[in-house]
Amino acid sequence: MTALRSRPRASFAAALEDFCARPELAPLSARAYRGALERLAGALVELRADRASAPAHGPGCTPLGMASASFAGERRYLCTPSCPRRRWLAGELGQRAAERWPSPAELEQAVRALWGELQPASFNRNLAALRSFLRWAERHGYLEAPIEPRLERRREAADRTRAVPYAQLERLWSRDGVPLREKALWRLLYETAGRASEILALDIEDLDLANKRARIRSKGGDLELVHFQSGSARLLPRLLAGRWSGPLFLTERAAPPGTPARDVCPITSRARLSYRRAAALFGEHSGGWTLHQLRHSAITHLAEAGESTVLLMAKSRHRSLRSLQRYARPGPEAVAALTARHDPARRRP
């Protein structure tokens, strides 16, 4: 991964590039940050272009704020070659629009235009990425003064039903017609209680099948071990099918040109399975569940089985009890069983 520059530059584009290229970031985390922040950078450029009375986009063009676009190197346009605004963006005024740091008011307007219609959880996730970037830029000398847009997190409705009963999970990954890759991924996510980004970033070299464990780079960039059970241990050798190196979970197709080498299988030339694709497939097969529910369910089931808080924190790798409490809450089925056991009218054995 690209090393950080030894002398920070004041450019907004350069700071964004350096922030996403930090070596301690896990690859999928870096990709998520880059996607959110480059879209925001695109929205800022479009906003400034409008204020400068730049030409409008041509038919069939996609504004830069609507898709990821690189602003720190060779720019990837999503416009037709003849688009009038594309020519304006490639000129001196467009370069300045991409390089200059935004004001708080500009950030507020761009965030509302780009993310204003998102659900609270998605809005908050993108806002957290922006705040993390601004704090990092201030600490590393890219900013002469803090940029503090007046943007508030949105309240997320509490969901008390996120844990999926184990019987339903077992029926899902035992179902005929589910591909081996999906079964292995879902079992591994549940048995390790790992984050989807961590498990999808696994390489074959990270696996220790004999000891039923794998080495992952955690959310904070630390190397840690996660442990799995016999279900995953039986599926993973079949998934490898003779492969000994490269990404563990692959797409069905060859990697497109420009894919980072670390995300390409050296044996099959296929690309690493993306979070977006994995999430979409799980939603289709499960009827709308999310990948995160597998982690949530695993921790909830262990809590219902009476495991100690210390072991739950070790398994989930949460750093605070407050974070763990969201997951370790017994589910409706456990509460119903508790209520039934103490029902005075129930039949005694």
TASUL-V212432 format. One record per pair of residues at least 24 apart in sequence whose ideal C-beta (glycine too) atoms are under 7 Angstrom apart, sorted by the first residue. I is the first residue (numbers start at 1). J is the second residue. Records with the same first field share a line. If there is no record, write none. Layout:
BEGIN
I: J / J
END
This chain:
BEGIN
8: 140 / 141 / 142
10: 142
11: 99
12: 99 / 100 / 101 / 102
13: 71 / 72 / 98 / 99
14: 72
15: 137 / 142
16: 41 / 71 / 72 / 133
17: 72
19: 133 / 136 / 137
24: 221
25: 221
26: 197 / 198 / 201 / 217 / 221
27: 201 / 262
28: 197 / 200 / 201 / 275
29: 197
33: 129
34: 68
35: 68
36: 126 / 129
37: 129 / 130 / 133
38: 68 / 69 / 70 / 71
39: 65 / 67 / 68 / 114
40: 110 / 111 / 114 / 130
41: 71
42: 69
43: 110 / 113 / 114
44: 102 / 106 / 110
45: 89 / 97 / 98
47: 106 / 109 / 110
48: 97
49: 85 / 88 / 89 / 97
52: 93
54: 85 / 88
55: 84 / 85 / 88
56: 84 / 85
57: 83 / 85
58: 82 / 83 / 84
65: 114
71: 98
104: 147 / 148 / 149 / 150
107: 147 / 149
108: 149 / 150 / 151
111: 151
120: 154 / 155 / 156
121: 156
123: 154
124: 153 / 154 / 156
127: 151 / 153
161: 332
162: 293 / 296
163: 296 / 297 / 300 / 331
164: 289 / 293 / 297
165: 333
166: 301
169: 297
172: 285 / 286
178: 285
180: 235 / 238 / 239
181: 239 / 249
182: 281 / 285
183: 235
184: 232 / 235 / 236 / 239
185: 249 / 278
186: 282 / 294
187: 231 / 232 / 235
188: 228 / 232
189: 291 / 294 / 295
190: 294 / 297 / 298
191: 228 / 229 / 231 / 232
192: 226 / 227 / 228
193: 295 / 298 / 299 / 315 / 316
194: 226 / 295
195: 219 / 295
196: 275 / 278 / 291 / 292
197: 275
200: 249 / 273 / 275 / 278
202: 248
203: 246 / 247 / 248
204: 240 / 243 / 244 / 245 / 246 / 248
205: 245
207: 236 / 248
209: 233 / 236 / 237
218: 317
224: 317
243: 267
247: 272
249: 273
251: 277
296: 327
299: 327 / 328
300: 327 / 328 / 329 / 330 / 331
303: 328 / 330
304: 330 / 331 / 334
END
